[in-house]
Amino acid sequence: MRHFLPALLLGVVALFGATGSIARPVLLISIDGLRPADVIDAQQRGLKLPNLQAFLTRGSYASDVRGVLPTLTYPAHTTLITGVAPALHGISNNLTFDPTNKNQLGWDWYASDIRVPTLWDAAHAAGLTTANVHWPVSVGAPVDWNLPQIWRTGTPDDRKLLAALATPGLLPALEKDLGPYADGINEALDGDQNRARFAVKLLQLHRPQFMTVYFAALDDKEHATGPGTPAANQVLEGIDALVGELVVAAQRVHPDGVVAVVSDHGFAPVRQDVNLYAPFIQAGLVSVKDGAVSGWQAMPWNAGGSAAIVLKDPADVAVKARVAALLARLQADPAYGIERVLDHPQLVAHGATAKASWFVLFKLGHEMGIKPDAPMPAPGHYLGMHGYDPALPAMRSTFLIAGAGVPAGRDLGSIDMRDIAPTLAALLGVSLPQAQGMALAGVTQATASQAVAGRLSRKSHMDVHTASDTRL
């Protein structure tokens, strides 16, 4: 797709030079696992990312984004569209807490589990049209044209499931022109390329005023090969081209619009699995029969680079004391790679789920294993992982924004992930009163003032019919 890049960059530059009204259409693109330095230091890292790097000079950007606990995809993406921490929005992990596996590895797919209004809700309440392609926790969201993220078995029946849960009639109508939509479990680059085509078509056909689009392939490759590897970099360069295509489409549909690119977390190399299940089984806190959990009093909830510890009965003082003693012993053993254990008041202060009684934070290079009978130590089942303490520089994520009135070349510094949703709400002209974060003044105030100046300028030139009002 490299031969398209000059045209794409022209679209990006045109978008960044536009001016318009204070309330603006917004396209929100997420690149799962995109580290800020991959864009900011692209040349030094040998990365060719012309479309993403254009945001640095033609728009505004954060040096990094401080995320949520745990630094996982679903909690972070829900913070990105609500402006609150997981403790408030209710999406505490990628997978539901399911100690006996009755939900068969079910993820938190359903927007009904979000406890606070989202940007989709706010846009809908304001009468704006909305669209979505593959954003996490979007099944049943109040979106006019919704292709939610969902899978179950990894079989062809997943296509039927997605068609049933998407906006009625939307998927077959798009597939008539574009061919089959990507499987929900397809997180490779070809899956992102497929979904980008559908996103562009949605923009062209329906002109949504707020749209979310999610790309998964970078995260998938970073898990498989590690962050910053040649394979991961190749995928990121492919996604950069997709961003360019979306920017061009958005600029043509909404010349006065804004495009934001975000990510959910950083990444770190992994070398060792930590079997946190085995000590709980050995301590009699988890019972296993025929290889399956048959009972539990305390259970680790796997979050990759961390784990929530959930008590079946938080009021059981005796069990609580046993677990506290066990965690202290494990933290003292270097084999478990535990950096820190947060108690309940500490994890609540960090915005993590109050359902947990403790949060175990692993050291970089360690990840929680997935098999209760695995040996200790064992090689990492992935080569890259996240889920660690959001305070770690390696876990920081990305925020880029450009479009009508957004200041050019402005470094916003290090920002809180909870500031992103209220910033986008201000640009959309909608209300998100429950947000814990604040709209970024460096974006919203400058945007508003430039929009007013633009209107005055157009009025002053109206009588002479100059070309100064051209937005492209």
C-alpha positions, -999 to 999 in steps of 0.1 A, spaced: 0 0 0 30 23 0 22 38 -34 -10 53 -19 9 71 9 15 104 -9 -22 108 -16 -30 98 20 -6 124 34 -23 151 12 -55 142 29 -40 143 63 -25 177 56 -58 190 43 -76 178 73 -51 195 97 -55 228 79 -93 229 81 -113 253 103 -150 251 112 -177 254 139 -170 248 176 -190 215 176 -172 192 153 -175 157 140 -150 133 156 -134 101 143 -117 81 171 -92 55 159 -76 31 184 -45 11 176 -42 -15 204 -8 -16 220 7 15 202 35 29 223 39 67 221 76 65 213 68 43 183 54 75 167 74 102 184 107 84 178 97 66 146 128 77 126 152 66 153 134 32 155 135 27 117 98 29 114 80 44 84 48 60 98 41 91 76 4 93 85 8 89 122 38 112 123 19 139 105 -1 143 137 31 155 155 36 185 132 1 192 119 -18 184 151 -13 180 189 0 150 208 7 137 243 42 127 252 25 97 269 -9 87 284 -11 74 320 -35 45 319 -58 25 342 -53 -6 364 -51 -31 349 -35 -19 317 -57 -42 296 -77 -36 264 -113 -37 276 -109 -16 308 -88 10 290 -111 13 260 -140 18 283 -121 46 301 -113 61 267 -150 66 259 -163 74 295 -135 94 311 -137 73 343 -116 46 359 -126 9 359 -140 11 395 -167 34 381 -174 22 346 -175 -15 357 -153 -31 330 -125 -45 352 -108 -70 329 -110 -83 294 -127 -115 305 -155 -118 330 -147 -131 365 -156 -168 361 -137 -190 386 -155 -222 376 -154 -214 338 -192 -216 334 -190 -187 310 -165 -206 288 -139 -178 286 -165 -151 278 -152 -116 274 -168 -83 286 -184 -77 252 -216 -60 262 -221 -23 265 -250 -29 290 -223 -37 315 -209 -2 313 -222 17 344 -218 53 332 -227 72 300 -203 68 271 -194 92 243 -219 71 222 -246 78 248 -237 115 249 -237 119 211 -270 100 209 -286 122 235 -274 153 216 -290 140 184 -257 133 167 -253 102 144 -228 75 154 -210 46 139 -186 19 152 -163 -7 138 -150 -33 162 -145 -12 193 -143 -33 225 -174 -35 248 -198 -23 220 -224 -51 217 -258 -34 222 -243 1 224 -266 30 213 -248 34 180 -267 41 147 -245 19 126 -228 -6 148 -204 -35 138 -195 -45 174 -166 -67 186 -178 -102 193 -167 -138 188 -174 -170 206 -161 -203 191 -138 -192 163 -160 -211 138 -181 -198 109 -211 -195 132 -194 -164 147 -203 -146 115 -240 -153 121 -236 -141 157 -220 -108 146 -247 -103 119 -274 -108 145 -258 -84 170 -249 -56 145 -273 -29 134 -301 -49 116 -293 -51 79 -261 -32 81 -236 -60 76 -253 -77 46 -257 -43 29 -220 -35 33 -209 -70 23 -227 -67 -11 -201 -42 -21 -171 -52 0 -174 -90 4 -173 -109 37 -166 -90 69 -136 -102 90 -142 -129 116 -145 -114 151 -115 -134 163 -93 -124 133 -67 -100 149 -41 -102 121 -33 -73 98 -56 -86 71 -85 -84 96 -76 -48 103 -74 -41 66 -108 -56 60 -124 -36 89 -108 -4 76 -126 -9 42 -159 -13 60 -151 18 82 -144 39 51 -176 27 35 -196 36 66 -181 71 66 -189 75 29 -225 62 31 -237 75 64 -215 104 74 -216 97 111 -208 127 134 -190 105 159 -173 72 149 -151 47 167 -127 23 149 -105 -3 165 -74 -20 151 -61 -52 169 -32 -65 148 -3 -46 165 -13 -60 199 -17 -94 184 18 -94 169 34 -78 200 21 -106 221 34 -132 197 68 -117 189 74 -90 215 72 -52 212 94 -35 187 103 -66 167 106 -65 129 73 -84 127 55 -60 150 70 -30 132 58 -43 98 23 -46 112 24 -11 126 35 3 92 6 -15 76 -18 1 102 -3 35 95 -15 32 59 -50 23 72 -50 54 93 -42 74 62 -71 59 43 -95 67 72 -82 103 75 -88 109 38 -123 95 39 -131 115 71 -118 147 56 -139 143 25 -170 137 45 -164 162 73 -139 189 62 -144 206 96 -139 174 115 -113 161 140 -95 128 140 -80 114 172 -57 83 174 -54 66 208 -41 34 222 -50 15 254 -16 5 269 21 0 262 40 -33 260 69 -51 276 89 -82 267 81 -113 287 104 -142 297 86 -160 325 52 -173 334 41 -172 371 17 -199 382 -3 -180 407 -31 -207 408 -9 -234 423 -2 -217 456 -39 -211 461 -47 -247 453 -20 -259 477 -33 -236 504 -68 -251 501 -83 -218 489 -92 -234 455 -105 -269 451 -99 -289 418 -117 -321 407 -109 -338 374 -89 -309 363 -116 -283 368 -123 -259 397 -150 -274 419 -149 -248 447 -131 -217 458 -126 -192 487 -101 -169 470 -92 -168 433 -66 -149 412 -82 -131 383 -56 -131 355 -47 -97 340 -15 -106 323 11 -84 341 -11 -83 372 -38 -102 389 -68 -92 410 -74 -115 440 -111 -120 447 -126 -134 479 -158 -154 476 -169 -139 510 -150 -106 517 -164 -106 552 -147 -139 561 -119 -127 583 -102 -161 586 -99 -166 549 -88 -130 544 -60 -135 569 -49 -167 552 -47 -150 518 -28 -120 532 -2 -144 547 0 -163 514 5 -132 493 32 -119 517 51 -152 513 48 -152 475 60 -116 473 91 -125 493 99 -153 469 118 -140 439 105 -168 417 71 -152 416 83 -119 403 59 -98 424 68 -61 424 40 -50 447 7 -62 463 -20 -35 466 -45 -40 495 -81 -30 491 -78 7 500 -48 10 477 -64 -6 447 -95 14 451 -74 46 452 -58 34 420 -93 31 404 -93 -7 401 -123 -28 407 -136 -29 443 -146 -65 437 -110 -74 444 -94 -75 478 -58 -73 466 -41 -66 433 -8 -84 426 15 -63 403 42 -84 386 76 -71 376 83 -65 340 93 -97 323 69 -118 343 33 -126 334 6 -146 351 4 -181 336 -29 -197 323 -25 -233 334 -29 -243 371 -7 -274 366 22 -256 349 56 -259 364 74 -230 382 94 -214 367 82 -217 331 89 -198 299 64 -171 291 34 -183 270 37 -149 252 68 -129 242 51 -95 249 26 -85 276 8 -56 293 -15 -54 323 13 -41 345 12 -11 368 1 19 347 27 40 364 55 22 345 68 41 315 65 9 294 28 8 300 21 44 288 -2 47 258 -8 72 229 -29 102 221 -27 121 188 -53 146 176 -57 168 146 -82 186 125 -103 218 125 -86 243 148 -64 219 167 -30 236 174 -2 224 151 29 209 167 17 211 202 32 187 228 5 183 255 29 165 278 19 135 299 -18 133 302 -43 111 321 -63 87 300 -95 100 317 -89 134 301 -95 120 266 -132 114 266 -141 149 281 -118 164 255 -136 147 226 -170 155 242 -161 192 242 -151 190 205 -184 172 197 -204 198 217 -219 171 240 -220 166 277 -201 139 297 -207 152 333 -197 121 351 -161 121 337 -133 121 363 -110 137 338 -109 172 324 -110 185 288 -75 193 276 -74 231 275 -45 230 250 -69 214 225 -104 226 233 -97 262 241 -75 267 211 -100 249 189 -129 271 201 -109 303 196 -98 294 162 -133 284 152 -146 318 163 -117 336 144 -125 315 114 -161 325 114 -152 362 117 -127 359 89 -152 343 66 -178 370 74 -153 398 67 -145 383 32 -180 373 23 -188 404 2 -157 401 -20 -161 363 -26 -125 354 -20 -111 319 -19 -100 323 17 -130 303 30 -118 271 12 -112 243 37 -92 220 15 
